[in-house]
Amino acid sequence: MGCVVSLKTVIKSVIPSWIATYKMREKGILLTFDDGPSPDITPHILDVLKYHQIKAVFFILGKQAQLYPEIIQRIVADGHYIGNHSFAHKTADEIGFKAYANDIKHCQTILKPFIAATPRLFRPPQGKLSVSAWSAIQCNHMQVILWSIESGEWGQYSHQSVDQMLARLVSEIQPHDIVLMHDNSSKVLLLLEKLIPILIEKKHVFVDPKQAFPCVYKY
């Protein structure tokens, strides 16, 4: 008897389980920031991270990097990891496989001069990982990083105040969590200033991307 396996099933089977479950192997908390850089917010977030000696991953939009190259330079100089978040923040379902693959490549071209290397980490816009998206990502030889918990300035928790966001994160965050934030939101800056000291007091450890992803950290 023959066996028919869908393309979607095949692609899902090769996605590493730690990506599918959105958790990190390393025991600790990894902070990640999407959609920047923002001239009004990102520099202040960098100040907070530097004060607490925490390294993070910034998933950069190519269109923003073109506008604010000096902020990208500071992100790298401060020892953070640069990830690709596409050029225009379009999903594969919106623009199709070919345009999506080219969008990723375009962002790569923009980011590469800042780090003298090719970024290896990719976070799909809106976290949408379809068959077309996965194929385009693999064509660009990138590793997908999603998240396990979100700060809540966008999406289902966007109605929450900063204090409500803080209470939820403090009660829910666990070792191995990858935290999604956006460095174009003033709520995130206020949240971060309160969240980090509390997590440190609770003995949480913040993971350096070099430890979390040694096989892809090339700069």
Secondary structure, 3 states (H helix, E strand, C coil): CCCCCCHHHHHHHHCCHHHHCCCCCCCCEEEEEEEECCCCCHHHHHHHHHHHCCCCEEEECHHHHHHCHHHHHHHHHCCCEEEECCCCCCCHHHHCHHHHHHHHHHHHHHHHHHHCCCCCEECCHHHCCCHHHHHHHHHCCCEECCCCEECCCCHHHCCCCHHHHHHHHHHHCCCCCEEEEECCCHHHHHHHHHHHHHHHHCCCCECCHHHHCCCCCCC
